[in-house]
Amino acid sequence: MDFEWMAWTAPTAGFFGFIVLLLAAYTVWGIRAPSLPRQGLLPMSTTRGDRLFVGLLGSAFIHLAWVGLTDASVWIAVGLSLLFLVFISRWG
């Protein structure tokens, strides 16, 4: 595919494609098995979708901090973000 109309690189397109697939999967999951709010480590009751949103938002901040404060590979930030997302989804 040609993404030059938005100056996208293949990794950028893959990232947003992953987010779209994740949102679609959570939508189907929510229709098939509705989520009830629960209290975890976060200071509020959250549903599955809330925890996904908080996890994605936190992952964005992890990447911004990583790029702004270090010169190390961004793949380390990807790994940290995935761990953060799993942690928030499970125990948040």
Summary of the structure (lengths in Angstrom):
residues: 92
radius of gyration: 15.3
end to end distance: 37.4
largest distance: 44.5
contacts: 208
relative contact order: 0.11
helix: 72%
strand: 4%
